[in-house]
Amino acid sequence: MSQYNYKSKVLISAALLFILFGGVIYFVQRASEKEIKTKALVSYLEQAADCVDSYIADYEANPPAPGRDSLTAFSNWPDQDDLGHFLSYLPDNLRFTIINLKGDVYFDNVTQGAIPENHLSRIELQQANLNGTGTSKRYSETLREDFYYFAKRYQDQGCYIRVAIPYHIDYVNYFRSNHFFLLFIVGIFSLALLAVVFFTDQFSRSVRKLHDFVAKAQAGEEYESVTFPKSEIGELGEQLKKIFKMLEESKSRYEIEREKLIQHFASSDAGISFFSAESKFIYANSHFIQNLNTLVDVPTFIIDERILDYPELYQVKTLLADQEAHLGTTPRSTRYIVDKDGAHLEVRAQLFPDNSFEIVLTNVTKRENDRRLKHDMTNSIAHELRTPVSCARGYLETILNQPLPEEKQRYFIERTYNQMIRLSQLISDVSMITKLEEASDLYALQELTPYSVVEEVKAALEIKLHEAQMTICNRIPEQTTVQANHSLLYAVFANLTENSIRYAGTGTTIEIEQTMEDEHYYYFTFADNGPGIPESESLAKIFDRFYRIDDGRSREMGGSGLGLSIVRNAIRFHGGEISAKNRPTGGLEFFFSLAKSVPDKLPTEDCCKR
């Protein structure tokens, strides 16, 4: 920080300027006084010379009495006694010298005796010879002091009259005689300095306020209380305060948006990374590191520009090189899929306007599998629909095209009706599967008791159970309560019961009971004492869509092949899991759990792919 503040610098500068200005005025006035005094002196000396010349002229006009002695060269001039007597009336400090036109001294009122030296070489006489008058200032060897000489040529008298006076100007007395002007100048300077002090103080306060504002703003302290004076600087400070507040708000919004983006990137399934225009690493989420290690052969946990050397990212490196070589003329993005050990990863690179870029790695294995699964499901649905439609069409064509007895016609109509029932069931099951997968949030939750739902199923399937001579033993405690969707929980027990009716055999028993519970789940078993499933590989596939253990026999017995798939998805919707195994004593047993409370429905992909 500078040793002097702004106010001190201004005051010092103003004082120096005033001193300089005063000094200039002093020396200018001194020179002017010297010139004025010199001119006055010259005028005074010239008057003295003219006075002597007038005396000589009067003397010549009125010559003295005859017989009086006089110099040969100046026979009609006054002698030295007369001149001395006349000059006694003039000021004592004046030195008068009369010199003829040849340079010989006729008279000098200071020097006694003759002066043999010729004076034509003297500067004042040379100037007088040229201009009529002349002046000079020099040291007199005779009198040993400085004199100011004035010489004037008098052509009529044929001589030079030179007047000299000791040369010194009393400047102190001059300024004393002009003290009012000096006091006036000092007063003006003082007032100006006071004005400078006042306005500098005002400006300095504004600058200090501005400095306080900047210091508090930089330190993150409260700066709203800083007030500025009513001046241009104050207005500028208020504007800066508003601008800084806007910058803080913008920074806050930027931080919020940045945090949103980081959270979005962190929760995104795609692996996202950003690099500068110089390929320097900026940011990568965890999925990028995971997907990168899935993509490359050698595991790595260091993310920097070296990852571009991996063969799997060669196209990204080529994109950057092409853009650098052909700026603005090549594509700024690339997208391709890499197959790696059964996994499918999509690589996407995008160049931004400042030539920074992002690399996105997305594991599309699930998407590809879903696509194939939907394709297979579509084919399966088409296949399943084709059978009842073809059968119903054949029966109806037979009735329409052939004369049949009434009993035969009724037989075909009943068969057609059964196919329509099967078709309706298939459509209903497909609708439920689709709704579970794509619109599970449409299922509302409520408090239900599994015991009462089982009793509803028993009542609804009473006829079928009676025909199969089957019994249901409901051992679920009546007080057990879960948060569930009624139609889905009903579908769980209804589909398991119908599955047992079809495959367990006549005279079997179904046992449903709650085996245990913990903090979050109830655990149940659903078992029959039928023949079970003979093939172990079939046991692992019974929850797949359209899977049938004995395809031909299953079609004859009805069913869409989606019942157990609906059961598994409905169980997962309620936060549980289901599995099946053959009982050692015979029969098939299902183990499943139901969450006690499901406040948030599971996402579709968790519900259906868990």
C-alpha positions, 0 to 999 in steps of 0.5 A: 500500500502507498505511504500516502493516501489520495488526500495527502497526495492531492494536498502535497501536489496542490501545495507544490503547485502553489509554491511553484506558481508563487515563485514564478510570480515572485521572479516575474515581478522581480524582473518587472520591477528591475525593468521598471526601476531601470527605465525610471533610472534611465529617465532620471539620469537623462533628465540630469544630463539634459539639465547639465546640457541646458546649463551649458547652453545658457552659459554659451548664450550668456558668455562671461566677462572678457578676459576670463580664462577658459579651455582652448577646446571649449573656449565658450564653456563654463570652467570646472569651478562653474560646473562644480558650483552648478552640480552642487545643486544636483544630487550628491550620488550622481557622477557627471562626466563631460566628454568631447566627440573625440573621447577626451574627458573635459570634466568629471565631478568625482575624479580630481585631476586630468583623465588621460584615458580616451572613453570612446571605447566605452559601451555607453558612448558607442551606443550614444554615438549610434543611437543618441543615448547609451547605457551600461553597467560595470565596475568602476576601477576608480571608485571600486563599485558598480555604477550604472552609466547613461551617456547622451550625445549632444550634437549642438554642444559637440560633446557627450554628457555621461551620468553615473549612479551607484547601481543597486535596487532595494528589492526588499523595500520594493516588496514592502511597498507592495505588501498588499499585492503579496498578501492578496496573492497569499490570500488567494492561494490560501483560499484555493488550498482550503477549497482543495482541502474541502473537495479533496476531503469530500472525494477522499471520504467517497473513496474510503467508502468505496474502499470499505465496500470493496473490502467487505464485499471481498471478505464476504461480510455484510455490505448493505449498510455502507452508505455513500456521499451525495456525489458522482463517486457516491452514485458510482458506489451505489451502482457498483453495490447494485452490480455486485449484488446482481453478481452475487445473485447470479453466482448463487443461481450459478452455484445452484444450477451447477449443483443441480447439474452435478446431482443430475450427472451423479444420478444419471445412468449415463457416464458423463465427462467434460474436457477443456479445449486442450483435452484437460480433464474437468469432471466425470461422474461415477458412471463414466468411470464404471462404464469406461472400465467396462469398455476398456481391457485394462482397468483404470481409475485415473481420468485424464487426456490419456484415455483418448489413446484407448482403441475404443475411443479412437473415433473420438480422438479422430473427431478432435484431430479432424476439427483441429485440422479443418476448423469449422468444416467437419462434424462436431459430434460422433456416436457409435456403439461398442460391443464388449463381452456381451455388453453394449456401450454407446460412445457419444462425443460432442464439441462445444463452441469453445472447443471444449468437449464431452464424452458420454458412455451409456450402457445400452445393454438393458435397452437392447435386451428390452428391445429384444424382449418387447420384440419377443413379447410381441411375437408371443402375444401375436402367437397366443392371440392367433390360436383362439382367434383361429379356433373361433374363426374355424368354429364360426365358419363351420356353423355358417358354411355347413348344415349342422344339427342343433346339438352340433351347432351348440357344441361349436358355439360353446367352443367359440365362447370358450376361445373368446373367454380365453382371448379376453383373459389373454387381453386382460393379462397383457393389459395388466403386464403392460400397465405394471411396466409402463404405468405402475403409478396408476395403481393406488395403495391402501391398507389391506389384510391379505387374509380377506383378499384370500377369502375373496379369491376363495369365493370367486373361484368356489365353483372351480375349486369344487369341480377340482375337489380342492380345498384352500386352508387360509392360515394368514392372521386376520390382523396382518395389514399391508399397504397394497393395491387391491386388484394386484394383491387379488391377482397374486392369490387368484393366479397362484390358486388358478395355477394350482387348480390347473396343475395340482390335480383333483382332490389336492389341498392349497395351504396359505400361511404367514411364516414370519415377519421382520421390521419391514416385511411379512413372509408368506408361503403358498403350497399345494400337495400336487405332483410339483414340477418335474424338471428343474430347468422348468422351475427356473422359468415358470415366471417367464412370460408365456412359458408353459411346462407342457405347452400342448396340455396347458393350452387345452387347460386354458390360461394365457401363460402370463399368470405367474409373470403377473404374480412376480411383477405384482409382488415386486410392485409391493416391494417383495420377492417370490421364488418357487421350489418342489416340496420334499413331500410333493407339490409346488411351494411359492415363497414370497414377501410383502412390504409392510409399507410402500410409501413410494411406488417402485420405478417401472424398471425396478418393478419389472427387471429386479 
